[in-house]
Amino acid sequence: MLEQMVKEAVSHIPAPRDGRDYDPEVLKQAVNDAVANIPVPADGKSITPDDV
């Protein structure tokens, strides 16, 4: 019963269309936002195990 329910639910998920299932501009903005959130390193300061 559960297996049939899962198969039914998954059957409604549209198949990807050769890279067209995601807007490249949205992806570019998401990557740029993520990179912008990386802290800028301070000159002359190394990381320690506590930083990781």
Rosetta blueprint (number, residue, H / E / L):
1 M L
2 L H
3 E H
4 Q H
5 M H
6 V H
7 K H
8 E H
9 A H
10 V H
11 S H
12 H L
13 I L
14 P L
15 A L
16 P L
17 R L
18 D L
19 G L
20 R L
21 D L
22 Y L
23 D L
24 P H
25 E H
26 V H
27 L H
28 K H
29 Q H
30 A H
31 V H
32 N H
33 D H
34 A H
35 V H
36 A H
37 N L
38 I L
39 P L
40 V L
41 P L
42 A L
43 D L
44 G L
45 K L
46 S L
47 I L
48 T L
49 P L
50 D L
51 D L
52 V L
